[in-house]
Amino acid sequence: MFRSLSFPFYVSAGLGFLNILLLYFILKDLFSRKIVFFTIAAYAFFPFRINYARMLMQPVYTEFFFLLSVFFVVKSFKKKK
């Protein structure tokens, strides 16, 4: 699997999917379900995001680590209350 030329595309697609999940878990603690649904739908079908994930560009990886850090910050603030 690691010797395949398509492996980086699988990693990029997987991180793109994890970005959507992380955004969902961040927003569900902050907003109503309706707002979360529309935000996730807009984020998932945003053309630039799809192109970045398809072409193995760095924003996919940067988004993942940014959303992961925001997720932990939101969780830590929720835990303090």
N, C-alpha and C positions, 0 to 999 in steps of 0.2 A: 504494500500500500504506500509506503513512504518513497518508493522508487518510481512511482507513477508521476507523470508530468501533470496530471490533473489534481494531485493531492492538495496543492495550495488553493485551488478553487474550492475544494471541499471545506478547507479550513475557513476560508473567507465566507462561504455560505453559512457555515455553522456559527461563526461569530455574528453574522448578520441576523440570524435567527435568535441568538442569545441577546443581541441588542434589543430586539423587540420584546423579549421576555423581561429583561431588566427594566426597560422603560415602563412596562406594564406594572411591575412590582413597585417601582418608585411612585408612579402616579396613583395607584389604587389607595395608597395611604394618605394622599394629599387632596384628591378631588373625587367628585361623584363618578359613578360607574359610566354614565352617559358621556361625560367629558373624556374619560379614559378611553372609551371605545373609539370615539372620533379621532382622538389624538393618535392612537395606535394605528388606526386605518390610514390616516394621512401620512404618518411616518413610514409605514410599510410600503406604500405605493408612491412615495416621493421619487421622481425620476432620477435625480442626481444620486440618491442613495442606492438605487438599483444598479446604476451604471458603475458606481464605485465598487460595489460588491462583486459585480461581474468582471471588472477589469483588474482586480487584485490591488486596488489602490490603498494607501495608508489610512485614509479616514475611517475605514471599517474597523481597523485595529485600535485606532485612537478613540473612536466612539465607545468601543467595548470597555476599555480601561477607564474612560471618563465616567460612563454610566455605572460601572462597578464601584467607583469611588463615591459617586453621588448616592448610590444605593446604601452603602455603608454609613455615610454621613446622615442620611434620612433615618436609617434604622437606629443610629446612636442617639439622635435627638428624640425620637419617639420613645426609646427606652428610658431616657432621663425623666420624662414626664410621668 
